[in-house]
């Protein structure tokens, strides 16, 4: 689901952010779907958890995801990708 190109000039957090947006646009991630936890996704991708956290923060700032304290991050049902 989440693949990274470690040879790319694009920062890893940007690649992750773009992939999540792409999955939303393709309908593979639906409103209110929960994203993997920061730690589990970082472990699966072999990257620093701060990198995943940065991607999630950027997505939240752009209102693509929302977070619930102690629960995780979810796709915003009121998303506007235009």
N, C-alpha and C positions, 0 to 999 in steps of 0.2 A: 504494500500500500504506500509506504513512504520510502522512497529511494533517493539517495544523495549522490551527486557527482563530486567526489573529493578533489578532482582535477580542475573543476570549474573555477573561474574567477569570481563568480557570484558567491557571496558569503553563505555559509551553511544555514544560518537562520533565515535568510532571504529565500533560499531554495525550499526550505521546510514550509515557510509561510505561503509561497507561491503554490506549492503542491496541495496544501490544505484548501486554498481558494479554488484551485482546479477541481478537486474532488467535490467541493460544494456545487460548483457550476455543472459538473457532470451528473450530479444527483446521487453520488456514492456516499456522501455525507449529507444527512437530512437535518432539518431544524430540530434542535434539542438533542441531537446525537452527542454522546460524550466522547471527547478526545482522549487518547491515552494519557496516563499521568506523565508528568515531566520526567520523573525518574525512570519509568519503564520505557518510554520512548527513547530517552537518551541512551539507556543500556542497549536497547535493540539496534539503534543506529551507530553505536560506538562513539558518541559525541558527549561533550560536557553538558550536564544538566542546565547550566546557565545559558547555553546556546538555545536549547528547546524553550526555556523560560522566556528568553528574549523574543522568540518567534511568537509565542502565545501572547505576550504582552503587546506586541505590535498588532496582532489580530484583534485583541480586545480593544485597543485604542481606536482601531478602524471599525469597531462594532461588528466584526464578523463572528466573533465568539464572545461569550460572557462566562464569568467564573462565579462559582458558588464556594464560599469559604468552607474548607474541609471536605469538599465534594469533588472539585475538579473544574474543567473547562468544557463548555458545551457550544454547539453551533447556534448562533442567534436565529430565532424564528422570524425575526423582523429584518433579516439581512437585505441589503440593497447593494448589489454588485455593479450597478450601472455607473 
